[in-house]
């Protein structure tokens, strides 16, 4: 009996915590993702990527020069065997070229590919979903994830329009393609259904039906087909509409 009472208390605490998390997630999505206002630095494409790539090349060049200097200093101090020095110098040159080629051949080695260079709304969307993933039920997470992804897509589309106006349409398209590919790749581990069907009631006819009821007050109690109450019930019945949201389709498009 004591365990069952404790279980009820813990269950209520858990449900309350999940409800608060979902509420704060909705607020965060509304203010920090959907309501995000980009600064000029956020839209400086491709200038910021070129700058980061230039910094990476300068760091690689300085590192390579330091290694060559240290190896050269070591060779001047080893006068015992000149052939060994020549062989070590040749092997070092080959390894240096190989290391440099490998450094720039890997996509993830560039600072421009770090998550810090992602557009802020994309980074915030993935951070929010990663923290919420194991804290709420799957169905609840699915709804929140669809809302966050849709807000992120709208933000990326708006940023692409701004980049097209300040830079070029080509750079805007590349910006959107890059971030959409990142979004699709990062959403895969969550393993949630991308399709959500929401049912809502359309009350748009209720106002006209109520106005007609007031205008036909003389027919409120008539026994014919023009009974005002009957017409109000028929014409004022709300329509059931279904909205299908597919975040995966939106990302692919």
Secondary structure as the mmCIF struct_conf table of DSSP 4:
data_model
#
loop_
_struct_conf.conf_type_id
_struct_conf.id
_struct_conf.beg_label_comp_id
_struct_conf.beg_label_asym_id
_struct_conf.beg_label_seq_id
_struct_conf.end_label_comp_id
_struct_conf.end_label_asym_id
_struct_conf.end_label_seq_id
HELX_RH_AL_P HELX_RH_AL_P1 UNK A 2 UNK A 28
HELX_RH_PI_P HELX_RH_PI_P1 UNK A 29 UNK A 34
TURN_TY1_P TURN_TY1_P1 UNK A 35 UNK A 35
TURN_TY1_P TURN_TY1_P2 UNK A 40 UNK A 43
TURN_TY1_P TURN_TY1_P3 UNK A 45 UNK A 46
HELX_RH_AL_P HELX_RH_AL_P2 UNK A 47 UNK A 76
TURN_TY1_P TURN_TY1_P4 UNK A 77 UNK A 77
BEND BEND1 UNK A 80 UNK A 80
HELX_RH_AL_P HELX_RH_AL_P3 UNK A 82 UNK A 105
BEND BEND2 UNK A 106 UNK A 106
HELX_RH_3T_P HELX_RH_3T_P1 UNK A 107 UNK A 109
BEND BEND3 UNK A 110 UNK A 110
HELX_RH_3T_P HELX_RH_3T_P2 UNK A 111 UNK A 113
BEND BEND4 UNK A 114 UNK A 114
HELX_RH_3T_P HELX_RH_3T_P3 UNK A 115 UNK A 117
BEND BEND5 UNK A 118 UNK A 118
HELX_RH_AL_P HELX_RH_AL_P4 UNK A 120 UNK A 132
TURN_TY1_P TURN_TY1_P5 UNK A 133 UNK A 135
BEND BEND6 UNK A 136 UNK A 136
HELX_RH_AL_P HELX_RH_AL_P5 UNK A 138 UNK A 166
TURN_TY1_P TURN_TY1_P6 UNK A 167 UNK A 167
HELX_RH_AL_P HELX_RH_AL_P6 UNK A 169 UNK A 187
HELX_RH_3T_P HELX_RH_3T_P4 UNK A 188 UNK A 190
BEND BEND7 UNK A 194 UNK A 194
STRN STRN1 UNK A 195 UNK A 202
HELX_RH_AL_P HELX_RH_AL_P7 UNK A 204 UNK A 215
TURN_TY1_P TURN_TY1_P7 UNK A 216 UNK A 216
HELX_RH_3T_P HELX_RH_3T_P5 UNK A 217 UNK A 219
TURN_TY1_P TURN_TY1_P8 UNK A 220 UNK A 221
BEND BEND8 UNK A 223 UNK A 224
TURN_TY1_P TURN_TY1_P9 UNK A 225 UNK A 226
HELX_RH_AL_P HELX_RH_AL_P8 UNK A 228 UNK A 235
TURN_TY1_P TURN_TY1_P10 UNK A 236 UNK A 236
HELX_LH_PP_P HELX_LH_PP_P1 UNK A 237 UNK A 238
STRN STRN2 UNK A 239 UNK A 246
HELX_RH_AL_P HELX_RH_AL_P9 UNK A 247 UNK A 252
#
